[in-house]
C-alpha cells in the first residue's frame, strides 16, 4: 500500500476584510487517486470536513486565478507574503481560506515527483482491471464470472 503525500498547514479562514482565524488543515495526495487532492479541515476533531478537487486546479491556482462553481483558487499577497486563496462553496455556506504559497507549492512539487503531469492514467489500475476482465473464463451463458 502506498504512503500518502501529506502536509499539515495552518490556514487563515477569512471572516471579514479585517478579521481571520486559524484553521488546522491537512493536504493529502494518493498515487492511486492521481487526479485528486484532498484538504481536511480540523483533522483532529470528531467531525473533520474534507474537500476533494482536481490537482490540476490547485497547480494552476498557485499561478493564476482558476476554477468556477464550488472551488476557486488564486494567488495573492497578504502583508508581503505569498498566499494561495481557496474559495469553497456548498449548500452549508461559503469559506475563503488562505494558505502559505511556499508550503502549498513545496507539497505540490512532491506530488509531481510521485506522479508527473500526463502520467496520472498509469496509476489508475485500468490495465490490471482490463487484464482480469479479459482473462475471466466465460460460463455457459456467455457471461463472465466476475
C-alpha positions in Angstrom: 0.0 0.0 0.0 1.3 3.4 -1.0 2.0 6.1 1.6 0.0 9.3 1.0 1.8 12.6 0.5 0.6 14.8 3.3 1.3 18.3 4.6 -0.1 19.8 7.8 -0.9 23.5 7.5 -2.4 26.4 9.4 -4.8 28.1 7.1 -6.4 31.5 7.6 -10.2 31.4 7.4 -11.2 34.9 6.3 -14.1 36.1 8.4 -14.1 39.7 7.1 -11.6 42.0 5.4 -10.2 42.9 8.8 -10.5 39.6 10.6 -9.4 35.9 10.1 -8.9 32.9 12.3 -6.5 30.0 12.0 -7.9 26.6 10.9 -5.7 23.5 11.1 -5.7 21.6 7.8 -4.0 18.7 6.1 -3.3 18.4 2.4 -3.3 14.8 1.1 -2.4 13.2 -2.2 -2.7 9.5 -3.1 -0.9 8.0 -6.0 -3.8 5.6 -6.5 -6.1 8.6 -7.0 -3.7 10.7 -9.1 -6.0 13.4 -10.4 -7.3 14.5 -6.9 -6.1 16.4 -3.9 -7.8 16.3 -0.6 -8.0 19.0 2.1 -9.1 18.0 5.5 -10.0 20.8 7.9 -9.6 20.3 11.6 -8.5 16.7 11.0 -8.1 16.1 14.8 -11.7 16.8 15.6 -14.6 14.3 15.7 -16.2 15.8 12.7 -13.5 16.9 10.2 -14.5 18.5 6.9 -13.0 17.1 3.8 -12.9 18.6 0.3 -11.6 16.8 -2.8 -10.9 18.5 -6.1 -8.6 18.3 -9.1 -4.8 18.5 -8.5 -4.7 20.4 -11.8 -6.9 23.1 -10.3 -4.5 23.7 -7.4 -1.5 23.6 -9.7 -2.9 26.3 -11.9 -4.3 28.2 -9.0 -0.9 28.9 -7.4 0.0 30.7 -10.7 -3.3 32.4 -11.8 -7.0 32.6 -10.9 -8.9 29.5 -11.9 -11.9 27.4 -11.1 -15.6 28.1 -11.0 -18.5 27.0 -9.0 -17.7 25.1 -5.8 -13.9 25.6 -5.8 -11.9 28.6 -6.9 -8.2 29.1 -6.4 -5.9 32.1 -7.0 -2.5 33.5 -5.9 -2.3 36.7 -3.8 -0.1 38.6 -1.4 -1.1 39.4 2.2 1.2 41.7 4.2 4.0 41.0 1.9 3.8 37.2 1.9 2.6 35.0 -0.9 -0.6 33.1 -0.3 -2.9 30.8 -2.2 -6.5 31.7 -1.8 -9.1 28.9 -1.9 -12.8 29.8 -2.1 -15.2 26.9 -1.3 -19.0 27.0 -1.8 -21.5 24.4 -0.6 -25.2 24.4 0.4 -23.9 24.7 4.0 -22.1 28.0 3.3 -19.1 29.6 1.8 -15.5 29.9 3.0 -12.4 31.8 1.9 -9.1 30.3 3.1 -5.6 31.5 2.6 -2.6 29.1 2.7 1.1 29.9 2.6 2.1 29.7 -1.0 5.6 28.3 -0.3 4.2 25.4 1.7 1.5 24.6 -0.9 4.0 24.8 -3.8 6.5 22.5 -2.0 3.8 20.0 -1.3 2.6 20.1 -4.9 6.2 19.5 -6.1 6.2 16.3 -4.0 3.0 15.2 -5.7 4.5 16.0 -9.2 7.6 13.9 -8.4 5.4 11.0 -7.4 3.1 11.3 -10.5 4.3 13.7 -13.2 1.6 15.5 -15.2 0.3 13.4 -18.1 1.2 10.1 -16.3 -1.8 10.0 -14.0 -3.7 7.4 -16.1 -0.9 4.9 -15.5 -1.7 4.9 -11.8 -5.4 4.1 -12.0 -5.1 0.4 -12.3 -7.1 0.3 -15.6 -4.7 -2.1 -17.3 -4.8 -4.6 -14.4 -8.6 -4.4 -14.3 -8.9 -4.9 -18.1 -6.4 -7.8 -17.9 -8.5 -9.5 -15.2 -11.7 -8.9 -17.2 -10.3 -10.4 -20.4 -8.7 -13.4 -18.5 -12.0 -14.3 -16.7 -13.5 -17.6 -18.0 -16.9 -17.5 -19.7 -19.7 -19.6 -18.3 -22.2 -21.4 -20.5 -24.4 -18.3 -21.0 -21.6 -16.2 -22.4 -21.3 -14.2 -19.2 -18.1 -13.7 -17.2 -17.8 -15.0 -13.6 -16.9 -11.5 -12.2 
